[in-house]
């Protein structure tokens, strides 16, 4: 463990075998596991737990209080898993008393410069937030999702597993798993075929997903009728995953661009 003499660490912090750089600030009841690297001028606050292998770059701020006018000021938490990277000026806030009280970030996520995770969010594993991507309070992001630069997600929305949100997109409703979304307000532009291939999906499953996606979002059928049809016609678990996601939508699902769909190639 190497702690620079200029680092400021409050009493009550639990620090494993971690590296802490010059002028870093650690305050509150922070728990930092082994092999964490906190670079110069990074700040960790509040009731925050940071898993092994995570790296905080200069001027990142982790565990700050929620930006929520309804929050009563009570100290709530942020839980971060293993092997995450937070680049310069990125931020992740603790939960709010008006929500679940805890923000949770999984493993192996990459948060580029100036990206933001707000209060009470749930971020899965292997996600990518490009520069200045931001999610508002109570947002859920599924495993392997990618948020392009300068994109934003409205409160209480969900981004499905392996979805791709394009740069500058403004998502005011849910983005289904495996989908491509782009625009202000964001619309669906097909299946994230390249992402599925990179994730090792079987070609037969990708073909089945393409067909099901077109039925759901490009056939002109009412969504409920389209959901019934794809369940009757397709047996892949991934198709069922999309239907289950749609069934549990609270804010609704963003619409396909132009009333149709096209697949990425």
C-alpha positions in Angstrom: 0.0 0.0 0.0 1.4 3.4 -0.9 -0.4 6.5 0.5 1.1 9.8 -0.6 1.8 12.1 2.4 -0.3 14.9 1.0 -3.4 12.7 0.8 -6.2 13.6 3.3 -7.9 10.6 4.9 -10.5 11.0 7.6 -10.7 8.8 10.6 -13.2 5.9 10.0 -12.1 5.1 6.5 -11.2 1.4 6.0 -8.5 1.1 3.4 -7.0 -2.2 2.1 -3.8 -2.6 0.2 -4.5 0.4 -2.1 -2.5 3.1 -3.8 -3.6 6.7 -3.0 -2.0 9.6 -4.8 -1.1 13.2 -3.9 -3.9 15.4 -2.7 -6.5 12.7 -2.9 -9.3 13.2 -0.4 -11.1 10.3 1.4 -13.8 11.4 3.8 -16.7 9.6 5.6 -17.1 5.9 6.3 -15.4 4.8 3.1 -14.4 1.1 2.6 -11.7 0.7 -0.1 -10.7 -2.8 -0.9 -7.3 -4.1 -2.0 -5.7 -3.2 -5.4 -7.7 0.0 -5.7 -5.8 3.0 -7.3 -6.9 6.5 -6.4 -4.9 9.0 -8.4 -4.0 12.6 -7.5 -6.9 14.9 -6.6 -9.6 12.2 -6.7 -12.3 12.5 -4.0 -14.2 9.6 -2.3 -17.0 10.6 0.0 -19.8 9.3 2.2 -20.8 5.7 2.8 -18.9 4.4 -0.2 -17.5 0.9 -0.9 -15.1 0.4 -3.7 -14.2 -3.1 -5.0 -10.8 -4.5 -5.8 -9.0 -3.4 -8.9 -11.0 -0.2 -9.4 -9.2 2.9 -10.6 -10.1 6.5 -9.9 -8.4 9.1 -12.1 -7.7 12.7 -11.2 -10.6 14.9 -10.3 -13.2 12.1 -10.2 -15.7 12.5 -7.4 -17.2 9.3 -6.0 -19.9 9.0 -3.4 -21.1 12.6 -3.2 -24.6 13.4 -1.9 -27.5 13.1 -4.3 -28.7 16.0 -6.4 -32.2 15.5 -5.1 -34.2 18.3 -3.5 -36.3 15.7 -1.7 -33.3 14.1 0.0 -33.4 14.7 3.8 -29.6 14.9 4.2 -29.2 11.4 5.8 -25.9 9.6 4.9 -26.8 7.0 2.3 -24.6 4.7 0.2 -22.8 3.9 -3.0 -21.5 0.4 -3.7 -19.0 -0.1 -6.5 -17.8 -3.5 -7.7 -14.5 -4.7 -9.0 -12.2 -3.6 -11.8 -14.1 -0.4 -12.7 -12.4 2.7 -14.2 -13.5 6.2 -13.5 -11.7 8.7 -15.8 -11.1 12.4 -15.2 -14.1 14.5 -13.8 -16.4 11.5 -13.8 -18.9 11.3 -10.8 -21.1 8.8 -9.1 -23.5 9.8 -6.4 -24.9 8.1 -3.3 -28.5 7.0 -3.0 -31.3 9.4 -1.8 -33.8 9.1 1.0 -36.5 9.6 -1.6 -35.4 6.4 -3.4 -33.8 3.0 -2.5 -31.0 4.8 -0.6 -28.2 3.1 -2.5 -26.5 3.5 -5.8 -25.0 0.2 -7.1 -22.4 -0.2 -9.8 -21.2 -3.7 -10.9 -17.9 -4.9 -12.2 -15.6 -4.0 -15.2 -17.4 -0.8 -16.2 -15.6 2.0 -17.9 -16.7 5.6 -17.2 -15.0 8.1 -19.5 -14.2 11.7 -18.7 -17.1 13.8 -17.2 -19.6 10.9 -17.3 -22.1 10.8 -14.5 -24.1 8.2 -12.5 -26.9 9.8 -10.4 -28.5 8.7 -7.2 -30.3 5.4 -6.8 -29.1 4.0 -10.1 -28.3 0.4 -10.8 -25.5 -0.2 -13.3 -24.7 -3.8 -14.3 -21.4 -5.3 -15.5 -19.2 -4.5 -18.5 -20.9 -1.2 -19.4 -19.3 1.7 -21.2 -20.1 5.3 -20.6 -18.4 7.5 -23.2 -17.4 11.1 -22.5 -20.1 13.2 -20.7 -22.7 10.4 -20.9 -25.1 10.9 -18.0 -27.9 9.0 -16.3 -30.4 10.6 -14.0 -31.7 9.3 -10.8 -33.3 5.8 -10.5 -32.0 4.7 -13.9 -31.1 1.0 -14.5 -28.5 0.0 -17.1 -28.1 -3.6 -18.1 -24.9 -5.6 -18.6 -22.8 -4.7 -21.5 -24.7 -1.6 -22.5 -22.9 1.3 -24.2 -23.8 5.0 -23.8 -22.3 7.2 -26.4 -20.7 10.6 -25.8 -23.0 13.4 -24.5 -26.0 11.0 -24.3 -28.4 11.3 -21.4 -31.1 9.1 -19.8 -34.2 10.4 -18.1 -35.1 9.5 -14.5 -36.6 6.0 -13.9 -35.7 4.8 -17.4 -34.0 1.5 -18.2 -31.3 0.7 -20.7 -31.5 -3.0 -21.6 -28.6 -5.5 -21.8 -26.2 -5.0 -24.7 -28.1 -2.0 -25.9 -26.2 0.8 -27.7 -27.2 4.4 -27.1 -25.6 6.6 -29.8 -23.7 9.8 -29.1 -25.9 12.8 -28.2 -29.0 10.6 -27.8 -31.7 11.8 -25.3 -33.5 8.8 -23.9 -36.9 9.7 -22.3 -38.2 6.1 -22.2 -36.8 2.6 -22.0 -34.3 1.2 -24.5 -35.0 -2.6 -25.0 -32.1 -5.1 -24.7 -29.9 -5.6 -27.8 -31.3 -2.5 -29.5 -29.7 0.6 -31.2 -31.1 4.0 -30.1 -30.2 7.4 -31.4 -31.5 11.0 -31.6 -33.4 13.6 -29.6 -35.8 12.3 -28.5 -34.2 8.9 -29.1 -35.7 6.4 -31.5 -34.9 2.7 -32.2 -32.8 2.0 -35.3 -32.6 -1.8 -35.2 -30.8 -4.6 -33.5 -27.2 -4.1 -32.2 -25.9 -6.9 -34.3 -22.2 -5.9 -34.0 -22.5 -5.8 -30.2 -24.1 -9.3 -30.2 -21.4 -10.7 -32.4 -18.7 -9.2 -30.2 -20.4 -10.7 -27.1 -20.2 -14.2 -28.7 -23.9 -14.7 -29.5 -24.6 -17.7 -31.7 -25.5 -16.7 -35.3 -28.8 -18.6 -35.1 -29.8 -16.7 -32.0 -28.9 -13.4 -33.8 -31.1 -14.4 -36.7 -34.0 -15.2 -34.4 -33.5 -11.9 -32.6 -33.6 -10.0 -35.9 -36.9 -11.6 -36.9 -38.4 -11.1 -33.4 -37.2 -7.5 -33.3 -38.8 -6.7 -36.7 -42.1 -8.1 -35.5 -42.0 -6.1 -32.2 -40.9 -2.8 -33.6 -41.3 -2.8 -37.4 -44.5 -4.7 -38.2 -47.0 -2.1 -37.4 -48.8 -4.4 -34.9 -49.9 -3.1 -31.5 -47.0 -3.9 -29.2 -49.0 -6.3 -27.0 -50.1 -8.3 -30.1 -46.5 -8.3 -31.4 -45.3 -9.6 -28.0 -47.8 -12.5 -28.1 -46.7 -13.4 -31.6 -43.0 -13.5 -30.9 -43.5 -15.7 -27.9 -45.5 -18.1 -30.0 -43.0 -18.1 -32.9 -39.6 -18.0 -31.1 -38.1 -20.1 -28.4 -34.8 -18.3 -27.8 -34.3 -17.1 -24.2 -33.0 -13.8 -25.5 -36.3 -13.2 -27.3 -38.1 -13.9 -24.0 -35.7 -11.4 -22.3 -36.9 -8.6 -24.6 -40.6 -9.5 -24.0 -40.1 -9.6 -20.2 -38.3 -6.2 -20.4 -41.3 -4.7 -22.3 -43.7 -6.2 -19.8 -42.0 -4.5 -16.9 -41.7 -1.1 -18.5 -43.1 1.8 -16.4 -42.2 4.8 -18.6 -42.9 3.0 -21.9 -40.5 2.1 -24.6 -39.0 4.4 -27.2 -40.5 4.0 -30.7 -38.8 2.8 -33.9 -37.6 5.5 -36.2 -39.9 6.1 -39.1 -42.3 3.4 -37.9 -39.9 0.7 -39.2 -36.6 -0.9 -38.3 -33.3 -1.7 -39.8 -30.5 -3.9 -38.6 -26.9 -2.7 -38.1 -24.4 -4.6 -40.3 
